[in-house]
């Protein structure tokens, strides 16, 4: 049990081109802009989970080690939607028996890896 309540969760990423990032997350993914702070934009993902992007010219050019995962029962539908918007796939959707998931991978305009995934068994 947590010692104190946590009301929301925000994960922040750096971007070199906030307008291209905003276009991708708003128009392509359809996330709702929850807060525009000028150099940072925060998007509502689901429930109390948020994703933020901040303009930083000194951010790494090839981000590694981070996977932003969207969990959905409609992996194939999301993949069709992304294809219709010209998004290139790093990995086409397929089952992964090791992790007991069905998933695909794409990259956003900054090179961050996005996974679209469903668990074989419901995550509790």
BELVEN-V861398 format. One record per pair of residues at least 6 apart in sequence whose ideal C-beta (glycine too) atoms are under 7 Angstrom apart, sorted by sequence separation. I is the first residue (numbers start at 0). J is the second residue. If there is no record, write none. Layout:
# BELVEN-V861398
I,J ; I,J
This chain:
# BELVEN-V861398
14,20 ; 24,30 ; 43,49 ; 44,50 ; 71,77 ; 106,112 ; 107,113 ; 25,32 ; 34,41 ; 42,49 ; 94,101 ; 95,102 ; 106,113 ; 32,40 ; 33,41 ; 41,49 ; 42,50 ; 104,112 ; 105,113 ; 33,42 ; 92,101 ; 104,113 ; 32,42 ; 33,43 ; 41,51 ; 92,102 ; 104,114 ; 31,42 ; 40,51 ; 92,103 ; 30,42 ; 31,43 ; 39,51 ; 40,52 ; 91,103 ; 102,114 ; 103,115 ; 30,43 ; 39,52 ; 90,103 ; 102,115 ; 30,44 ; 39,53 ; 78,92 ; 90,104 ; 102,116 ; 38,53 ; 88,103 ; 89,104 ; 33,49 ; 38,54 ; 88,104 ; 89,105 ; 100,116 ; 101,117 ; 75,92 ; 88,105 ; 89,106 ; 100,117 ; 24,42 ; 74,92 ; 87,105 ; 100,118 ; 21,40 ; 86,105 ; 99,118 ; 100,119 ; 99,119 ; 99,120 ; 17,40 ; 89,112 ; 81,105 ; 78,103 ; 74,101 ; 74,102 ; 74,103 ; 9,41 ; 20,52 ; 17,52 ; 17,54 ; 78,115 ; 14,52 ; 77,115 ; 8,47 ; 14,53 ; 7,47 ; 8,48 ; 9,49 ; 10,50 ; 11,51 ; 12,52 ; 13,53 ; 14,54 ; 6,47 ; 8,49 ; 15,56 ; 74,115 ; 7,49 ; 9,51 ; 11,53 ; 13,55 ; 74,116 ; 15,58 ; 74,117 ; 14,58 ; 67,111 ; 69,113 ; 71,115 ; 13,58 ; 67,112 ; 72,117 ; 65,111 ; 66,112 ; 67,113 ; 68,114 ; 69,115 ; 70,116 ; 71,117 ; 62,109 ; 65,112 ; 70,117 ; 62,110 ; 66,114 ; 68,116 ; 61,110 ; 62,111 ; 70,122 ; 27,81 ; 27,84 ; 27,86 ; 23,107 ; 23,108 ; 20,107 ; 20,108 ; 19,108 ; 20,109 ; 16,108 ; 15,109 ; 14,109 ; 12,111
